[in-house]
Every structure is written in structure tokens, then in C-alpha cells.
């Protein structure tokens, strides 16, 4: 018999976080998130998203052992645009469809009690959280910002009546040089629109652009699938968490004549292998692995990029990709893993056809109507 228990203590929340490490023990592709990051995201007194979100977390037990977990999230700010939807996230379960069914039904019933009409996921509180169930690329190491899951998850979602809502695609890019077309377009666009490319050597230089950068992201992503606008408090929290791991030389901004951020590209040293060695802990030695990976990265993860709507379809992205590619090559980095991009966002995905590339993985967000019986 499967028992579903709602989390009500810090001890249970830590069990919730650590369950995934137990489930994927021995899996060479599992990248454990840092425990303190997970706590900061899931605790209601730490995450500013709770100003417009509500959430509950559940653990599934069978024969006295934890066999699954799931979070239920209602993002009221996002729902103002996208309708009455409850999100499921942080979902993991043993190879037992009854466990998956029990967890998802729990979120469905909770959402129904709150007036929600559709369940969707995996999604987090906002788009900076891990999202999208892996459906292709199970033999690939994910970036630290992405989900890994077993292949049987996909079969269970299909069997339980969940349908594809959107897919995100990722590519592996081989950085041998700046593609001639990209560099040529970059020079032409900069001159035509009087745009300025800004790169950085110090984090202090970058931080003053943090809020403007994410305001640009809000506008750039506004109409992408189920996007939740980031508040200034959320932005400050993201900057505090992620900018610690970002090398400023792998960030590029595009400014107009009035110094507005019209586009940006943020990348970071790949920390996946370092996170695996850290095993979710910074202490006693986890931070050593991370610092080493940041100092001499073998590859980079293309974390975020965006262009203001009024500047889209003008080739603006060529400016920051040109500068970033040069930085990578100058620092002996020849491989990049792209951030997940919606397959329907044709302009974003098409850019990689200019580079030597190979398909890396596919992630999926599922939806299902909640029975109102």
C-alpha cells in the first residue's frame, strides 16, 4: 500500500531533497543539486516567489520506505496570464507506476481544491528553477540547471494520461571558430542600429546591470510558454545564488544608444562534474571541486540569453554570440551546451545551424485537465 504524506517539518524537507540522491545512486548522469540551494528554493521563509506562489510538498511511502516525492505549486502571478493551472515539480519515484499515479493525483486533488483546472509540469516557481522532464538524451550529463530522470518516467506519464504541452531542445556546440556568417552579421547589425557590445572582467562591473538584464529577460520571455514574470526580489535572489558561479568574462550585454540592455548572453563554466564530486554539499570539500572547475573549465553551459521583443528578428543575437565565442576560444574552451530552448522558438534554435553541432537532449512539459467530478 502506498501512503502519501504532506511534509510538515524541516527534517522531512531534507528527506524530500535527499530522496533523489538515493534514487539515482550509482547513476553516472545524475548531477546532485546543492542542498542549501534546494532548501533556499523550497522554504517559504527563504524564497521571495512565495509572495505570489503557494506550495505543498509530499513524500510517498511503501513498506515504511520513501519511494517518491513531488511538489505542488500554484503561481498566481503566472496564472493571471496563463489560466488556472497547478504545477508539479521536484517529482521523482521508484519504478512503480502506482507511486507516480499516487503522487500526481495528490497534486491534482490539491489543485482542484484551489480552483485549478489544469495540471502542468515539471515546472518550478519560476523559469529559473529546473523544468522539463527529460524524454531524449538519457546518456547525457545535464547542466546544473537542468533535470535528469529515468526513462521509465516518460512511459508512466503517457500511461497516466498526460500529454505533451511543449518541448525544449538542447544542443552540443563545437567551438572551433566564430562562424563567418555570424561575425559578418554582427558587424553589420552593430553599425546599422548603433549598438554597443559590453563585456566584463569583474563581477562588480556586472552586478550593476543585474536588474536591467533580468528586466530585459522578463520582456524577452513574456510570451514564451507559461513564463512567470520575475519580481525584483526574485531577481535579487537569483543574482545572489547564481552570480557566485558566473565568471564575468563569459557574459555579454548589448546596449543601445541610451545604454538600455536590449540583449544579453550569460554563460557559465560547466560545473556538472564538480557537483557530482561535491555530492550536494559545499563542505568539507565540495567547494574545492567547484572552484577548480570554475578556474579551468573544459566546457561552458549557455545559461540564459534573450533579446527585447522590439529588437527580435534583426539578428541581434549575433553580437553576443560573436563576442562569447571569441572568449571561449581565447580560454581554450571548445564545447558549449546550450540552454533549453522551446522547439517552437524557431529563431532561437536556428542559430545553432551556423555552428558545428549535435543534438543533445529533449525535455518536455506535460499537461492534463483536472477532472471536476
C-alpha positions in Angstrom: 0.0 0.0 0.0 1.3 3.5 -0.9 1.0 6.2 1.7 1.3 9.9 0.7 2.4 12.2 3.5 2.5 16.0 3.3 5.7 17.5 4.6 5.4 19.4 7.8 8.9 19.7 9.2 12.5 20.7 8.2 13.6 17.1 8.8 11.0 15.9 6.3 12.0 18.6 3.8 15.6 17.4 4.0 14.4 13.9 3.4 12.4 15.2 0.4 15.6 16.8 -1.0 17.9 13.8 -0.4 15.5 11.2 -1.8 16.7 11.9 -5.3 20.3 11.3 -4.4 19.3 7.9 -3.1 17.1 7.1 -6.1 20.0 7.9 -8.5 22.8 6.5 -6.5 25.3 5.0 -8.9 23.8 6.7 -12.0 26.7 8.3 -13.9 24.4 11.1 -15.3 22.9 12.3 -12.1 24.1 15.7 -11.0 23.1 16.4 -7.4 21.9 19.9 -6.7 23.5 21.7 -3.8 21.3 21.1 -0.7 21.5 24.6 0.6 20.2 25.9 -2.8 17.3 23.4 -2.7 16.4 24.5 0.9 16.5 28.2 -0.1 14.1 27.5 -3.0 11.7 25.3 -1.2 11.5 27.0 2.2 8.7 29.6 2.4 10.7 31.9 4.5 13.6 32.0 2.0 12.1 32.1 -1.5 10.6 35.5 -2.5 8.5 33.7 -5.0 6.1 32.8 -2.1 4.9 36.4 -2.3 2.8 35.3 -5.3 3.1 31.5 -5.0 1.8 28.8 -2.7 3.2 25.3 -2.5 3.0 22.0 -0.7 5.4 19.0 -0.8 4.6 15.3 -0.4 6.6 12.1 0.1 5.3 8.7 -0.9 6.0 5.7 1.4 5.7 2.0 0.7 6.5 -0.6 3.3 7.9 2.2 5.5 10.4 3.4 2.9 10.3 6.6 0.9 9.6 5.7 -2.7 8.7 9.1 -4.3 8.3 12.8 -3.9 6.5 15.7 -5.5 5.9 19.4 -5.1 2.6 21.1 -5.9 2.9 24.8 -6.8 0.4 27.5 -7.7 1.9 30.6 -9.2 -0.8 33.2 -9.0 1.2 35.8 -11.0 1.7 33.4 -13.9 -1.9 32.2 -13.7 -3.1 35.8 -14.3 -1.9 35.3 -17.9 -2.0 31.5 -18.4 -5.2 30.5 -16.6 -5.9 28.3 -13.5 -3.0 25.9 -13.5 -1.3 23.9 -10.8 2.3 23.0 -11.3 4.1 19.8 -10.3 7.8 19.8 -9.8 10.6 18.0 -7.9 9.0 14.8 -9.0 10.8 11.5 -8.6 9.7 8.0 -8.0 10.8 4.4 -8.0 10.0 2.1 -10.9 6.4 1.7 -9.9 3.6 3.4 -11.8 1.3 3.2 -8.8 3.7 5.5 -6.9 3.8 8.0 -9.8 0.0 7.9 -10.0 -0.5 8.5 -6.3 1.9 11.5 -6.3 0.3 13.1 -9.3 -3.2 12.5 -8.1 -2.3 14.2 -4.9 -1.2 17.3 -6.7 -4.3 17.2 -8.9 -6.6 17.0 -5.9 -4.8 19.8 -4.1 -5.0 21.9 -7.3 -8.7 21.1 -7.7 -9.4 22.2 -4.1 -7.8 25.6 -5.0 -9.9 26.0 -8.1 -7.3 24.9 -10.6 -8.4 23.4 -13.9 -5.1 22.0 -15.4 -2.0 20.4 -14.0 1.3 21.0 -15.7 4.9 20.2 -15.2 7.6 19.6 -14.3 7.9 23.3 -13.6 9.2 25.3 -10.6 8.2 28.5 -9.0 9.7 30.4 -11.9 11.7 29.7 -15.1 15.0 29.9 -13.2 14.1 26.6 -11.5 14.7 23.2 -13.1 11.9 22.3 -15.5 11.1 19.9 -18.3 11.2 16.1 -17.9 14.0 14.5 -19.9 12.5 12.5 -22.8 15.6 12.1 -25.0 19.2 12.1 -24.1 19.3 9.8 -21.1 23.0 9.1 -21.7 23.9 12.8 -21.5 25.2 14.6 -18.4 22.8 17.5 -17.7 23.9 21.0 -16.8 23.5 22.0 -13.2 20.3 24.0 -14.1 18.5 21.0 -15.7 16.6 17.9 -14.6 17.8 14.3 -15.0 15.3 11.5 -14.7 15.0 7.8 -15.5 13.5 6.8 -18.9 10.5 5.0 -17.3 9.2 8.4 -16.1 8.2 9.1 -19.7 6.3 5.8 -20.1 4.4 6.4 -16.9 3.4 10.0 -17.9 1.9 8.7 -21.1 0.1 5.9 -19.4 -1.4 8.3 -16.8 -3.0 10.4 -19.5 -0.5 13.3 -19.5 0.1 14.9 -22.9 2.9 17.0 -24.4 2.4 20.7 -23.9 5.8 22.0 -25.0 9.3 20.6 -25.7 12.7 22.2 -25.0 15.7 21.3 -27.1 19.4 21.4 -26.2 22.5 21.1 -28.4 26.2 20.5 -28.0 28.2 23.1 -29.9 31.7 22.7 -31.1 33.6 25.9 -30.8 36.4 25.9 -33.5 35.9 29.5 -34.6 33.4 32.2 -35.0 31.2 31.3 -37.9 31.9 33.7 -40.8 28.2 34.5 -41.2 27.7 35.2 -37.5 30.7 37.6 -37.4 29.7 39.4 -40.6 26.1 39.9 -39.5 27.4 41.0 -36.1 29.4 43.9 -37.6 26.6 44.9 -39.9 23.9 45.0 -37.2 26.1 46.9 -34.7 26.7 49.6 -37.2 23.2 49.8 -38.6 21.5 50.1 -35.2 24.3 51.9 -33.3 24.5 49.1 -30.7 27.3 48.7 -28.2 28.7 45.4 -27.0 29.8 45.2 -23.3 31.9 42.5 -21.8 33.2 42.3 -18.3 36.3 41.4 -16.3 34.9 41.9 -12.7 31.7 40.8 -11.0 31.3 44.3 -9.6 31.0 45.7 -13.1 28.4 43.1 -14.0 26.2 43.5 -10.9 25.1 47.0 -11.7 23.4 45.6 -14.8 21.7 42.7 -12.9 18.3 44.2 -12.6 18.2 45.8 -16.1 19.4 42.5 -17.5 16.6 40.5 -15.9 14.0 43.2 -16.8 15.1 42.6 -20.4 14.7 38.9 -19.8 11.1 39.4 -18.5 10.2 41.3 -21.7 12.0 38.8 -23.9 10.4 35.8 -22.4 6.9 37.3 -21.7 5.1 35.3 -24.3 7.1 32.0 -24.0 5.2 29.0 -22.7 3.9 29.6 -19.1 6.6 32.2 -18.3 6.3 33.8 -14.9 7.5 37.4 -14.7 10.3 37.8 -12.2 9.9 40.3 -9.4 12.8 42.5 -8.3 13.0 40.4 -5.1 13.2 37.2 -7.2 15.9 38.8 -9.4 18.0 39.8 -6.4 17.7 36.3 -5.0 18.8 34.7 -8.4 21.7 37.1 -8.6 22.8 36.2 -5.1 22.6 32.5 -5.9 23.9 32.1 -9.4 26.2 35.1 -9.9 28.5 33.4 -7.4 29.2 30.8 -10.0 29.4 33.0 -13.0 32.7 34.2 -14.5 32.0 37.7 -15.7 34.1 37.2 -18.9 31.5 34.8 -20.1 28.7 37.4 -20.0 27.9 39.8 -22.8 25.4 42.6 -22.9 24.2 44.6 -25.9 23.3 48.2 -25.2 21.5 50.8 -27.3 22.4 54.5 -27.7 20.8 55.3 -24.3 22.5 52.4 -22.5 19.4 50.2 -22.3 20.0 46.5 -22.2 18.4 45.3 -25.5 20.0 41.8 -25.5 22.3 39.6 -23.4 24.0 36.3 -23.3 25.0 34.6 -20.0 27.1 31.5 -19.9 29.0 29.8 -17.1 31.7 27.2 -16.6 30.3 23.7 -16.7 30.0 22.6 -13.1 28.2 19.3 -13.6 31.2 17.1 -12.9 32.1 19.2 -9.9 28.6 19.0 -8.5 28.8 15.2 -8.8 32.0 15.2 -6.8 30.5 17.6 -4.2 27.5 15.2 -3.7 25.2 18.1 -2.8 27.5 19.5 -0.2 29.8 22.6 -0.2 31.6 21.4 2.9 34.0 20.0 3.7 35.5 19.7 0.2 32.6 20.3 -2.3 33.6 24.0 -2.8 37.1 22.9 -3.8 35.8 20.9 -6.7 33.6 23.8 -7.8 36.3 26.4 -7.6 38.6 24.2 -9.6 36.0 23.7 -12.3 35.4 27.4 -12.4 39.1 28.2 -12.8 39.8 25.8 -15.6 36.5 24.8 -17.4 36.6 22.2 -20.1 33.3 23.4 -21.5 30.6 26.0 -20.8 26.9 26.0 -20.3 24.9 28.6 -22.2 22.7 29.6 -19.3 20.5 32.4 -20.4 20.1 34.7 -23.4 17.4 37.0 -24.7 16.5 39.9 -26.9 13.9 42.6 -26.3 10.7 41.9 -28.4 11.1 45.1 -30.5 14.7 44.1 -31.4 13.9 40.5 -32.3 14.3 39.2 -35.8 17.0 41.7 -36.5 20.0 39.4 -35.9 20.9 41.0 -32.6 21.9 37.6 -31.1 24.8 37.5 -33.5 26.5 40.3 -31.5 26.7 38.5 -28.2 27.4 35.1 -29.7 30.4 36.5 -31.6 31.9 38.0 -28.5 31.3 35.0 -26.3 32.6 32.5 -28.9 35.8 34.6 -29.0 36.1 34.5 -25.2 35.6 30.7 -25.2 38.3 30.0 -27.8 40.7 32.5 -26.2 40.3 30.5 -23.0 40.8 27.1 -24.7 37.1 26.2 -24.3 35.8 24.3 -27.4 32.5 22.8 -26.3 29.3 24.5 -25.1 25.9 23.0 -24.1 23.0 25.2 -25.0 20.3 26.2 -22.6 16.9 24.5 -23.2 15.1 26.4 -25.9 11.5 25.8 -26.9 11.3 23.9 -30.2 8.6 26.4 -31.3 11.1 29.3 -30.8 12.4 28.7 -34.3 14.7 31.8 -34.3 16.5 30.8 -31.2 17.0 27.2 -32.2 18.0 28.1 -35.8 21.2 30.0 -34.7 23.0 26.7 -34.0 22.8 25.7 -37.6 25.6 28.1 -38.2 27.9 26.1 -35.8 29.1 22.6 -35.9 26.6 20.9 -33.5 24.9 17.7 -32.5 21.6 17.2 -30.8 22.0 16.8 -27.1 18.6 16.2 -25.4 14.9 17.0 -25.3 12.8 18.0 -22.3 9.1 18.1 -22.1 6.4 19.9 -20.1 3.2 17.8 -19.7 -0.4 19.0 -19.1 -3.6 17.3 -18.1 -7.1 18.6 -17.5 -8.1 18.1 -13.9 -11.4 16.2 -13.6 -14.0 18.4 -12.0 -16.3 15.4 -11.0 
